[in-house]
Amino acid sequence: MASHRKSRPAGTRVAGIRTPALATAALTSVALLSQSANAAPEADDKPSLEEVEKKVDDLYRQAESATDKYNAAKEKTAKQRKRVDTLLDGVAQRTQKLNEAREKLGSFAAAQYRTGASAPDTATFLLADTPQDYFDRTQLMDRMTGRQKVAVDDYVTQQSETMKKRQEATESLETLNETQGDLKTAKATVQRKLADARELLSKLTAEEKARLAAIEREKQQEAARKAAELARQQAVQQQAQEEAAAQQQESGSSPSSGSSSAPGSSSAPGSSFSTAPADSSYAAKAEKALAFARAQIGKPYVWGAVGPGSYDCSGLTQAAWKAAGVTLPRTTYAQVDAGTTVSLADARPGDLVFFYDDITHVGIYIGNGMMIHAPKPGTYVREESIYYDGESSIHSVVRPA
């Protein structure tokens, strides 16, 4: 009997199951959607070039901050080690004196035994060869008793001083161990930050590195423009001061001891400052410091280095002013307090320019908005605009001598 059912067209649903063609298409679509979903987050996770640049800069700044902590811990460790050595020498000397006092007491005890001084007076008198021998011996022992008292007092004093010195040495050794621990921690922090920065840079493509270099050139051009603007302001200020001094001289009055800022000049953000002019003695010292700094141009930045082959930022400024006969502290946050704060408009060659709110960088001003500094790892000592990282990065200007 012939069937009255019509054959179903290919590609239609049969009992809820897709035909192979539709199933294949559906699976392909799902796979593509899945790949797109997986690919999208990967693209979103990759930081932009600007983000990479900011992150690298932040890491370098954090490394510089850790370097300052390392420098401070290193300086403290050296001082503490010297103190420990001095205390240990003191303990050795006190121990020697204690032994000498102990020997003296022993000799007195032996003398008493030999002379029978420990025996009762009556027995000593009876055992004496003659009465005169007894009286002579008694007179001698009276003198020895006075010397014994001095010896006992000396022994007690030496014993007390020795114990005190030993306690001080023990405490200093504990402090030394703590500062050495701080030193290791700071060193590890610096190394970790620098490694993170290198890793970020290593992931950039050649095209991205080229774009990053272009961004850096733009920043340098803007920094140079700002430096030229500051140079003009300082020239106007200098001319105004000279004219004022000439007018005062003509009128017979002595020039004012202070210097006034030129119109439109600005000071370093967030700082109170003096406008005392740089005298001739300062200028002579600054010239020596700058001559030293210029001679270091081209030497590599190495964190914790103080020369002569390499420097970090504060190591360079410390060495430069040392060449001029001025002693500066080791770290940036100590150097910022080692002089008189002046306005940015009043900055003179030789002044120290500090950067960032946490004062983690410093350069030595050479005039016209420029400085010599050791910038960061991977770079060399060089001349650069003080606006190299923007005007907001400048913390203060300090005249160190």
Beta strands, then each sheet from edge to edge (+ up, - down):
strand 1: 340-342
strand 2: 352-355
strand 3: 361-367
strand 4: 370-373
strand 5: 382-385
strand 6: 394-399
sheet 1: 1+ 6- 2+ 3- 4+ 5-
end
